[in-house]
Amino acid sequence: MGLLDQINSPKDLKAVPREALTQLAQEVREKILAVIADKGGHLGASLGAVELAIALHAVFDPPQDRLVWDTGHQAYPHKLLTGRRDLFHTLRQYQGISGFLSRAESPYDTFGAGHAGTAISAALGMVEARDHQEGKYHVVAIIGDGAMTAGMAYEALNHAGALRRNMIVVLNDNEMSISKNVGAISAYLARIITGPLYTKVRNETAELLKNIPKIGRPMLKAARRAEESVKGLITPGLLFEEMGFRYIGPIDGHRLDHLLTTFENVKQLEGPLLVHLITKKGKGYAPAEGDPAGFHGTAAFDLSTGVAKKKSSAPSYTGIFAKQLIALAKEDRRIVAITAAMPEGTGLSKFAKEFPDRFYDVGIAEQHAVTLAAGMAADGLRPVVAIYSTFLQRAFDQIVHDVALQNLPVVFCLDRAGLVGEDGPTHNGVFDIAYLKGIPNMVLMAPKDENELQQMLATAVKHPGPSAIRYPRGEAVGVPLEEPAMPLQIGKGELLRGDLTTDGLENEAAAREIDVALVALGNMVYPSLAAAALLEREGVSVAVVNARFIKPIDRDLLVSIAHRCRRIVTVEEHVLAGGFGESVLALLEEEKGTGRIPAVDVRRIGLPDQFVEHGAQRILREKLGLDAERIAASVLDFVKLGIVASPQNEDRAIRLGK
């Protein structure tokens, strides 16, 4: 039995001899590698944080002491050390443990997070709660260097420095290199300046100087400046000192002896403290060390080679977006591309290679990204902002105030719209329609396939105002791509199945010969077409419409549908509250009030008013009623020809035409 097999809580870890902790670190790495190679996940950052997690749990006393991990990319070792070892193989799987931090999952996850930059703010909140309630525990925020590009992190540092409360921030820096000489000196100094003797002398000297009349305080200031100058020669800590933090480091984050001594010393100090660690992303696995970006988040791979197990020949929506943007940029020099620390994830790394002087990665600063784009658009450029749907939420005010209010031609490309799968509720892009469609001047669209995506991108870059395109994660449909892609007529949908003409029909009753119309959006169009085929086998006549545009919605097409169909079903991979279906309902209600259309029954199919857990996209769509068979079953119930099929009642779902 290995050391890791004996650890079910940090209490068990504390019983492990210090000299055996290096072996424990190796076992933790092996466990992470085995599971992520099989299931996929965020590998590099967690491999780099193994010694850090061990040291923190060995020195502090969680969950009484609060360890606040930023995002969760670096928290897999933390999960293994806090009672989830035997469940670790279920990581990111449906009904398994989360790939991020989750308060509902474990008392050791003190604050849930999947978005970067929240840890210091949350930790400071806990510090204030502790002090208001006269608590005695430690609060430690662990933030990666990538998350330090988030403006929110500096807002929190500034506030914490001003409050002067007892708290510890650990900066896990896995991007900087550190030479042996500088590393040795810095590690030595870190141990010295956090030790009790240095602290005692420092504090007593300060008190002595303060009490010398007239010249004491100037001498103290001079001494502090001298101390900062010496530290500044070999450390990057002056910024943090100026913000009110006592800076400690940089320290080799893979030397357990240095980490343990430093954290034990830091526990005894008062005030806001920042401990700067240098770690290596992907530590201990050569392919990840050599390609840290590629192994940040990875699919299943061959552990012996690092090569992905499954390579699809089908293009991804992300890849098609990147290819089309490059083609458009070759024709229009005004086009520039912006992302927020996700060049690989959004596909813009390819654009950056083609046009390095027209590409901007602003770090985890979505607010800045949007206003930067607004400034560019105001002076004649055509900025394309590619950000995951879930992350664009962070820049809502900038979209309203800086872009839409001024009607500036900024294109928002919302990758990962809809259910993203294994990353779960923090990453599902299921709120973007609700937060964008109510903004004046905004054009909002969703493609049914990759060809329509490139058409929409061509449409957006020519549009004189703001626009947004939402498209899903994963493989595209595999349809032929037109070259060049032609812009679409804004606000016009597409009838894919059924005949809506009323020419030659004598009256309204005769015209109503289609049982139901499916008005589908984006990646729900093809499942709706498949559902229509199943329904036809059951004698249900079905029209299918590709909505294309959420805003402006195709009013004329919906009016035509209402004249031919007594029932309309909307289908979207978005929450129903504030979604596309609500827009259809509102339009039909308006038209009914004017007398232009007869009464129409409407059913909306979409996501419920709850956060959707992690799991494979296929499984989630099936459970939530968004696959072809369950769409068909829901429609069949709607036209009173069958039984109710719902995600909550799986045993009653039927397979039509089988």
C-alpha positions in Angstrom: 0.0 0.0 0.0 1.4 3.4 -1.0 1.4 6.5 1.1 -1.5 8.1 -0.8 -3.7 5.1 -0.1 -3.4 5.8 3.6 -4.5 9.5 3.4 -8.2 10.2 3.7 -7.8 13.6 5.2 -5.2 16.3 6.1 -5.0 14.7 9.5 -3.6 11.6 8.0 -1.1 13.6 6.0 0.3 15.2 9.1 1.2 11.8 10.4 3.5 11.1 7.4 7.2 11.7 8.2 8.6 14.8 6.6 11.2 12.8 4.8 8.5 10.7 3.1 6.6 13.6 1.7 8.7 13.6 -1.5 7.5 10.0 -2.1 3.9 11.1 -1.5 4.3 13.9 -4.1 5.4 11.3 -6.6 2.4 9.1 -5.9 0.0 12.1 -6.2 1.5 12.9 -9.6 1.1 9.3 -10.7 -2.5 9.3 -9.7 -3.3 12.5 -11.5 -1.5 11.4 -14.6 -3.3 8.0 -14.7 -6.8 9.5 -14.4 -6.3 12.5 -16.7 -4.7 10.3 -19.4 -7.8 8.1 -19.2 -10.5 10.8 -18.8 -9.0 14.1 -19.8 -8.9 17.3 -17.6 -6.7 20.2 -16.5 -3.3 18.6 -16.1 -0.4 21.0 -16.3 -1.3 23.4 -13.4 -2.2 20.6 -11.0 1.1 18.7 -11.7 2.9 22.0 -10.8 1.0 22.5 -7.6 1.6 19.0 -5.9 4.2 20.1 -3.4 2.3 23.3 -2.7 -0.9 21.3 -1.8 1.1 18.9 0.4 2.9 21.7 2.3 -0.3 23.7 2.8 -2.2 20.7 4.2 0.8 19.6 6.3 1.2 23.0 8.0 -2.3 24.4 8.2 -5.4 22.8 9.6 -8.2 22.8 7.0 -11.1 22.9 6.9 -10.9 25.1 10.1 -8.1 27.1 8.3 -9.6 28.3 5.0 -7.6 27.3 1.9 -9.2 29.3 -1.0 -8.0 27.9 -4.4 -8.4 30.1 -7.4 -10.3 28.5 -10.4 -9.5 24.8 -9.5 -7.1 24.1 -12.4 -4.4 23.7 -9.8 -6.5 21.9 -7.2 -6.4 18.2 -8.2 -3.8 17.4 -5.5 -6.0 19.2 -3.0 -8.9 16.9 -3.9 -6.7 13.8 -3.5 -5.5 14.9 -0.1 -9.0 15.7 1.2 -11.0 12.4 1.1 -11.7 12.1 -2.7 -8.9 9.7 -3.7 -11.3 6.8 -4.2 -13.6 9.0 -6.3 -10.9 10.6 -8.3 -11.5 8.3 -11.3 -15.0 9.9 -11.6 -13.4 13.4 -12.1 -15.5 15.5 -14.5 -17.7 12.5 -15.4 -21.5 12.6 -15.1 -22.5 12.4 -11.4 -18.8 12.2 -10.5 -16.7 14.8 -8.7 -16.2 18.2 -10.2 -13.1 19.3 -12.0 -13.3 22.6 -10.1 -13.9 23.6 -6.5 -17.4 22.9 -5.1 -18.7 23.7 -1.7 -21.4 21.1 -2.1 -18.8 18.5 -2.8 -16.5 18.9 0.2 -16.1 21.0 3.4 -12.4 21.4 2.3 -13.6 23.3 -0.8 -14.2 26.6 1.1 -15.2 28.6 -2.0 -16.4 27.3 -5.3 -14.7 28.7 -8.4 -14.3 27.9 -12.1 -13.5 31.5 -13.2 -10.1 33.0 -12.5 -9.3 35.9 -10.2 -11.8 35.3 -7.4 -9.7 33.8 -4.7 -8.2 37.0 -3.0 -11.6 38.7 -2.9 -13.3 35.7 -1.4 -10.5 35.1 1.1 -10.6 38.7 2.2 -14.4 38.3 2.7 -13.7 35.3 4.9 -11.0 37.3 6.9 -13.6 40.0 7.6 -16.2 37.3 8.6 -13.6 35.7 10.9 -12.7 39.0 12.6 -16.3 40.2 13.0 -17.0 36.9 14.7 -13.7 36.8 16.7 -12.5 33.7 15.0 -8.9 32.5 15.3 -8.3 30.6 12.0 -5.9 31.3 9.1 -7.2 32.2 5.7 -4.9 31.4 2.7 -5.7 32.4 -0.9 -3.8 30.4 -3.6 -3.8 32.2 -6.9 -2.0 31.3 -10.2 0.1 33.8 -12.1 -2.4 33.6 -14.9 -5.2 34.7 -12.6 -3.1 37.7 -11.6 -3.9 39.2 -15.0 -7.5 39.6 -13.7 -8.1 43.2 -12.6 -10.3 41.9 -9.8 -7.2 40.3 -8.1 -5.5 43.7 -7.9 -8.7 45.3 -6.6 -8.7 42.7 -3.8 -5.0 43.2 -3.1 -5.5 46.9 -2.8 -8.4 46.6 -0.4 -6.6 43.9 1.7 -3.5 46.0 1.9 -5.5 49.0 3.2 -7.4 46.9 5.8 -4.2 45.4 7.2 -5.9 42.2 8.3 -4.1 38.9 8.9 -4.3 37.0 5.7 -1.9 35.0 3.4 -1.9 35.1 -0.4 0.2 32.4 -2.2 1.2 33.4 -5.7 1.8 30.2 -7.6 3.9 31.4 -10.5 4.4 28.7 -13.1 5.5 30.9 -16.0 8.7 32.6 -14.8 12.1 30.8 -14.9 14.3 31.0 -11.9 18.1 30.4 -12.1 19.8 28.3 -9.5 21.8 31.1 -8.0 18.9 33.6 -7.7 16.6 30.8 -6.5 19.0 29.7 -3.8 19.5 33.3 -2.5 15.8 34.1 -2.6 14.9 30.8 -0.8 17.5 31.5 1.9 16.3 35.1 2.3 12.6 34.0 2.4 13.4 31.6 5.3 15.4 34.2 7.1 13.0 37.1 6.8 10.0 35.0 7.9 11.9 33.5 10.8 11.2 34.6 14.4 14.6 36.2 15.1 14.4 38.5 12.0 10.8 39.4 12.7 11.6 40.2 16.3 14.6 42.4 15.4 12.6 44.1 12.6 9.7 44.9 14.9 11.8 46.0 17.9 13.9 48.2 15.7 10.8 49.8 14.3 9.5 50.5 17.8 12.8 51.9 18.9 13.1 54.3 15.9 9.5 55.4 16.4 10.3 56.6 19.9 13.3 58.7 19.0 12.1 62.3 19.0 12.0 64.2 15.6 14.4 61.9 13.7 13.0 58.5 14.6 10.2 58.3 12.1 12.3 59.6 9.2 15.0 57.0 10.1 12.3 54.3 10.1 11.2 55.3 6.6 14.8 55.3 5.4 15.4 51.9 6.9 12.2 50.5 5.2 13.3 52.0 1.9 16.7 50.4 2.3 15.2 47.0 3.1 12.9 47.3 0.0 15.7 48.3 -2.2 17.8 45.3 -1.2 14.9 43.0 -1.7 14.1 44.7 -5.0 17.5 43.9 -6.3 16.7 40.2 -6.3 12.9 39.9 -5.9 9.9 41.3 -7.8 8.1 42.1 -4.5 8.2 45.8 -4.5 4.8 46.1 -6.1 3.1 44.0 -3.4 4.9 45.9 -0.7 3.6 49.1 -2.0 0.1 47.7 -1.9 0.5 47.0 1.8 1.6 43.3 1.7 4.7 41.9 3.2 6.4 40.1 0.3 8.1 36.7 0.8 9.9 35.0 -2.0 10.4 33.9 -4.7 10.7 30.4 -3.4 11.2 27.1 -5.3 7.7 25.7 -5.2 8.9 22.1 -5.6 11.3 22.2 -2.6 9.1 20.7 0.2 11.7 21.6 2.9 11.6 25.3 1.8 7.8 25.3 1.6 7.3 23.7 5.0 9.7 26.0 6.8 8.3 29.1 5.1 4.7 28.3 5.8 5.4 27.4 9.4 7.1 30.8 9.8 4.4 32.7 8.0 1.7 31.3 10.3 3.3 33.3 13.1 3.3 36.6 11.3 0.7 39.3 11.3 -0.8 41.5 8.6 -1.3 40.8 4.9 1.4 38.5 3.5 2.2 37.4 0.0 4.3 34.3 -0.6 5.6 34.0 -4.1 6.4 30.5 -5.4 8.0 29.5 -8.6 6.7 26.2 -10.0 6.8 24.4 -13.3 3.6 23.8 -15.2 3.4 20.1 -16.0 6.1 19.2 -13.4 7.1 15.5 -13.6 5.7 14.7 -17.0 7.9 15.6 -19.9 5.3 16.1 -22.6 3.4 18.5 -20.3 6.6 20.3 -19.3 7.4 20.7 -23.0 3.9 21.8 -24.1 2.3 23.6 -21.1 -0.4 25.3 -23.2 -1.4 22.0 -24.8 -1.6 20.2 -21.5 -3.4 23.0 -19.7 -6.7 21.3 -20.5 -6.4 18.0 -22.4 -8.5 15.2 -23.7 -7.6 11.6 -23.0 -4.1 10.7 -24.1 -1.5 7.9 -24.3 0.4 8.2 -21.1 3.6 6.8 -22.6 3.7 9.3 -25.5 1.4 12.2 -24.5 -0.4 11.8 -27.8 -4.2 12.3 -27.8 -6.1 8.9 -28.0 -8.8 10.2 -30.2 -8.2 12.5 -33.1 -11.3 13.4 -35.1 -11.1 14.3 -38.8 -14.2 16.5 -38.4 -13.6 20.2 -38.1 -14.5 22.0 -34.9 -16.6 25.1 -34.8 -13.6 26.8 -33.2 -11.3 25.8 -36.1 -13.8 27.0 -38.7 -14.1 30.3 -36.9 -10.3 30.8 -36.9 -10.0 29.8 -40.6 -12.8 32.2 -41.7 -11.5 35.1 -39.6 -8.1 34.7 -41.2 -9.7 34.7 -44.7 -11.7 37.8 -43.9 -8.7 39.6 -42.4 -6.7 39.0 -45.6 -9.3 41.0 -47.4 -9.9 43.7 -44.8 -6.9 45.2 -42.9 -9.3 46.8 -40.4 -10.0 43.4 -38.8 -8.2 42.8 -35.5 -8.7 39.9 -33.0 -8.9 40.1 -29.3 -9.1 37.4 -26.6 -8.8 37.2 -22.9 -6.1 34.6 -22.1 -7.6 32.0 -24.4 -5.8 32.1 -27.7 -5.7 28.4 -28.1 -9.2 27.7 -26.8 -10.8 30.3 -29.1 -8.6 29.3 -32.1 -7.0 32.8 -32.3 -3.5 31.4 -31.9 -3.7 30.6 -35.6 -4.8 34.2 -36.4 -1.8 35.4 -34.2 0.6 33.5 -36.4 -0.8 35.1 -39.6 -1.2 38.6 -38.2 0.9 39.0 -35.0 0.5 42.8 -35.1 -3.3 42.5 -35.3 -3.8 40.1 -32.4 -4.3 41.1 -28.8 -4.3 38.7 -25.8 -5.2 41.0 -22.8 -5.0 38.3 -20.2 -7.9 37.4 -17.9 -9.4 40.9 -18.3 -12.6 40.5 -20.2 -13.8 44.0 -19.2 -10.7 45.6 -20.7 -11.0 43.4 -23.8 -14.4 44.8 -24.6 -13.6 48.4 -23.9 -10.3 48.1 -25.8 -12.4 46.8 -28.8 -14.8 49.7 -28.4 -11.9 52.2 -28.6 -10.6 50.5 -31.7 -14.0 50.5 -33.3 -14.5 54.1 -32.5 -11.4 55.0 -34.6 -12.1 52.8 -37.6 -11.0 49.2 -36.9 -13.3 46.2 -37.0 -12.4 44.3 -33.8 -13.5 40.7 -33.3 -13.6 39.7 -29.6 -13.5 35.9 -29.2 -14.4 34.9 -25.6 -16.2 31.9 -24.2 -19.8 32.6 -23.5 -19.5 32.0 -19.8 -16.5 34.4 -19.5 -18.2 37.2 -21.5 -20.6 37.5 -18.6 -17.9 39.3 -16.7 -18.0 42.2 -19.2 -21.7 42.9 -19.3 -21.5 46.6 -18.4 -18.8 47.2 -20.9 -20.9 45.6 -23.7 -23.8 47.9 -22.7 -22.0 51.1 -21.9 -18.9 51.1 -24.1 -20.1 49.2 -27.2 -23.9 49.1 -27.7 -24.8 52.5 -26.3 -22.4 54.0 -28.9 -23.5 51.6 -31.6 -19.9 50.6 -32.3 -19.1 47.8 -34.8 -17.6 45.2 -32.4 -18.1 41.5 -33.2 -18.5 39.2 -30.2 -17.8 35.5 -31.0 -19.1 33.4 -28.1 -17.3 30.1 -28.3 -18.6 27.3 -26.0 -22.2 28.5 -26.1 -24.6 25.9 -24.7 -23.6 22.8 -22.8 -19.8 22.5 -22.6 -19.8 19.0 -21.0 -17.2 18.0 -18.4 -16.3 21.5 -17.2 -19.8 21.8 -15.8 -21.9 24.7 -14.4 -19.1 27.3 -14.2 -18.4 26.9 -17.9 -21.8 26.1 -19.5 -22.6 29.0 -21.8 -26.3 29.0 -21.2 -27.1 32.6 -20.3 -25.8 34.6 -23.2 -29.1 35.1 -25.0 -30.7 36.4 -21.8 -27.9 38.9 -21.1 -27.5 40.1 -24.7 -30.9 40.1 -26.4 -32.2 43.0 -24.3 -29.4 45.3 -25.3 -30.5 47.9 -27.9 -28.5 47.9 -31.2 -27.3 44.3 -30.7 -27.6 41.8 -33.5 -27.6 38.2 -32.1 -27.3 35.0 -34.2 -26.5 31.3 -33.9 -25.5 29.0 -36.8 -26.9 25.6 -37.5 -23.6 24.3 -38.9 -20.0 25.4 -39.8 -20.9 26.9 -43.2 -23.5 29.1 -41.6 -20.9 30.1 -38.9 -18.6 31.5 -41.6 -21.5 33.2 -43.3 -22.5 34.8 -40.0 -18.9 36.0 -39.4 -18.9 37.5 -42.9 -22.2 39.2 -42.0 -20.9 40.5 -38.6 -17.7 42.2 -39.8 -19.7 44.2 -42.4 -22.5 45.2 -40.0 -22.1 48.8 -38.9 -23.1 48.1 -35.3 -22.5 45.6 -32.5 -23.2 41.9 -33.2 -22.7 38.6 -31.5 -22.5 35.0 -32.7 -23.0 32.1 -30.3 -21.7 28.7 -31.4 -21.1 25.4 -29.5 -18.1 23.5 -28.3 -16.9 20.5 -30.2 -17.2 19.0 -33.7 -19.1 20.7 -36.4 -21.6 18.9 -38.6 -19.4 18.2 -41.6 -21.2 20.1 -44.3 -19.4 21.6 -47.4 -18.0 25.1 -46.9 -18.8 27.7 -49.5 -15.9 29.8 -50.7 -16.0 32.7 -50.3 -18.6 32.8 -47.5 -21.4 35.2 -48.4 -23.1 37.4 -45.8 -26.7 36.6 -44.7 -29.6 39.0 -44.7 -29.9 40.2 -41.1 -33.0 39.1 -39.3 -34.0 36.4 -41.8 -34.6 32.7 -40.8 -34.7 29.7 -43.1 -37.5 27.2 -43.7 -35.8 23.8 -43.9 -38.9 21.5 -44.0 -42.5 22.0 -44.8 -44.6 24.3 -47.1 -45.8 27.5 -45.5 -47.5 29.0 -48.6 -51.2 29.6 -48.5 -51.7 30.3 -52.2 -54.6 28.4 -53.6 -56.1 27.5 -50.2 -59.7 28.6 -49.9 -59.8 29.4 -46.1 -57.8 29.4 -42.9 -59.0 26.0 -41.8 -57.8 24.5 -45.0 -54.5 26.2 -44.7 -53.9 24.7 -41.3 -52.7 21.3 -42.5 -49.3 21.2 -40.7 -49.6 19.6 -37.2 -46.6 21.3 -35.7 -43.7 23.6 -36.5 -40.3 23.3 -34.8 -38.5 26.6 -34.7 -34.9 25.6 -33.8 -31.9 27.6 -32.9 -28.2 26.9 -33.6 -27.0 23.4 -32.8 -30.6 22.3 -32.1 -31.5 22.6 -35.8 -30.2 19.2 -36.9 -31.6 17.3 -33.9 -35.0 19.0 -34.7 -34.8 17.8 -38.3 -34.1 14.2 -37.0 -37.0 14.6 -34.6 -39.3 15.7 -37.5 -38.4 12.5 -39.4 -39.3 10.4 -36.4 -42.6 12.3 -36.0 -43.5 11.8 -39.7 -43.4 8.0 -39.1 -46.0 8.5 -36.5 -48.2 10.4 -38.8 -47.4 13.9 -37.5 -46.7 16.5 -40.2 -43.9 18.8 -39.2 -42.3 22.0 -40.5 -38.8 22.9 -39.3 -37.4 26.4 -39.3 -33.7 27.4 -38.7 -34.2 30.7 -36.8 -30.6 31.9 -37.4 -31.3 35.3 -35.8 -32.4 35.7 -32.2 -32.4 39.5 -32.6 -33.8 40.8 -34.8 -36.2 37.9 -35.0 -37.8 37.0 -38.3 -41.3 38.3 -37.7 -42.6 37.6 -41.2 -41.6 34.0 -41.1 -43.2 33.4 -37.7 -46.4 35.0 -38.9 -46.4 32.6 -41.9 -45.9 29.7 -39.6 -48.8 30.8 -37.3 -51.1 30.8 -40.3 -50.3 27.2 -41.2 -49.6 25.5 -37.8 -51.8 25.4 -34.8 -48.8 24.4 -32.6 -45.2 25.8 -32.5 -42.3 24.3 -30.6 -39.1 26.3 -30.0 -35.9 24.4 -29.4 -32.7 25.9 -27.9 -29.7 24.9 -25.9 -30.1 27.8 -23.5 -32.0 28.4 -20.3 -35.7 28.9 -21.0 -35.8 32.0 -18.7 -34.8 34.9 -21.0 -34.1 32.6 -23.9 -35.1 32.5 -27.6 -38.4 30.8 -26.9 -39.5 33.8 -24.8 -38.8 36.1 -27.8 -41.0 33.9 -30.0 -43.8 33.9 -27.4 -43.6 37.7 -27.1 -43.8 38.2 -30.8 -46.8 35.8 -31.3 -48.6 37.5 -28.4 -48.1 40.9 -30.1 -49.3 39.6 -33.5 -52.3 38.0 -31.9 -53.2 41.3 -30.3 -53.2 43.0 -33.6 -55.4 40.3 -35.2 -52.8 39.4 -37.8 -52.6 35.8 -36.6 -55.0 33.3 -35.1 -54.4 31.6 -31.7 -51.4 29.4 -31.6 -50.2 26.9 -28.9 -46.5 27.2 -28.1 -44.2 24.8 -26.2 -40.6 25.7 -25.4 -37.9 23.1 -25.2 -34.7 24.2 -23.5 -32.8 24.1 -20.3 -34.5 24.3 -16.9 -34.0 27.0 -14.3 -31.1 25.3 -12.6 -27.4 24.9 -13.0 -26.5 21.9 -15.1 -23.9 19.6 -13.7 -20.8 18.3 -15.5 -20.9 15.3 -17.8 -20.4 14.4 -21.4 -22.5 16.6 -23.8 -24.2 13.6 -25.2 -25.3 12.4 -21.8 -26.5 15.9 -20.7 -28.5 16.5 -23.8 -30.2 13.1 -23.4 -31.0 13.8 -19.7 -32.3 17.3 -20.5 -34.5 16.3 -23.4 -32.4 17.9 -26.1 -31.6 14.9 -28.3 -33.8 14.0 -31.4 -35.7 11.2 -29.7 -36.7 13.2 -26.7 -37.5 16.3 -28.7 -39.8 14.1 -30.8 -41.4 12.5 -27.7 -42.1 16.0 -26.2 -43.7 17.2 -29.5 -45.7 14.0 -29.8 -47.1 14.6 -26.3 -47.8 18.2 -27.3 -50.0 17.2 -30.2 -51.8 14.7 -28.0 -50.7 11.6 -29.8 -48.5 10.0 -27.1 -47.2 9.9 -23.6 -45.2 12.5 -21.7 -41.4 12.1 -22.0 -39.4 14.2 -19.7 -35.8 14.2 -18.5 -37.1 13.6 -15.0 -39.0 10.5 -16.0 -36.6 8.5 -18.2 -38.5 5.2 -18.0 -41.5 6.8 -19.8 -39.4 8.2 -22.7 -40.3 6.5 -26.0 -38.3 5.7 -29.1 -40.4 6.8 -32.0 -40.5 4.7 -35.1 -38.6 1.8 -33.6 
